[in-house]
Amino acid sequence: MDIQITIALLALLTAAMVLLRIFWLRVPSPLRFLLIRAALVAIVIHLLFVVTKWGTTSTHFNAIINWLAIAGYELLVLLFSRLSPKWLTSLSAAILVIPLFSSSILFPLALVLHLDSIPRVPLGHHLYYKIVPWSANGPNNSGVDLNIYYSPPFAPFLSRRVGTQPFNMDVCDASRAFALPGPEPKTILVRCPHLSSQSAGSDDKIVRIP
């Protein structure tokens, strides 16, 4: 359900950006100046988060930054479509916007819909993990990502993702997945208990921390 709502919200955002593009010349010059620079800032911040794997400890705030970057990207692409020749730039803009509806973009955006904050579970040594659920249309398309983060002691509001392990609901009971310090230094043991229909045990993975 989260993905369907996210698609609808993204479609509304795209429609709003299209309307803004149509009436762009009616927008006061100072506001146009501000919108373009705000779009650039949002995109740069998001790209820095993606490339460095740093972010804030708030899943909601990270998702909001993601949404702002998408809005900024759409605005710049649609303003590009105002250039000549318009038939070519409009076609290019459409091609550049379509990939925003792919699952790799929609899953992070859907996190803004989680009204309850995703709890942090400490692992020691300034490490913690979060269980992030995901779902998509079709069978065998739901599960969780167990994301492991490092939060520096001098800036506890920041975090860097240092590892991740996905689990599919059909493979094990992903809703009960958890992590423990690993058997070796800089390792984390990630465990997903078997389903009730399976034999006793768990699906265990070792995640190495760089």
Secondary structure, DSSP 8 states (H G I E B T S, - for coil): -HHHHHHHHHHHHHHHHHHHHHTGGGS-HHHHHHHHHHHHHHHHHHHHHHHH-EEES-HHHHHHHHHHHHHHHHHHHHHHTTSSSHHHHHHHHHHHHGGGGSHHHHHHHHGGG--S----EEEETTEEEEEEEEE-SSTT-EEEEEEEEE--TT-TTEEEEEEEEEEETTTS-GGG-EEEE-SSTTEEEEEEE--TTS-S-EEEEEEE--
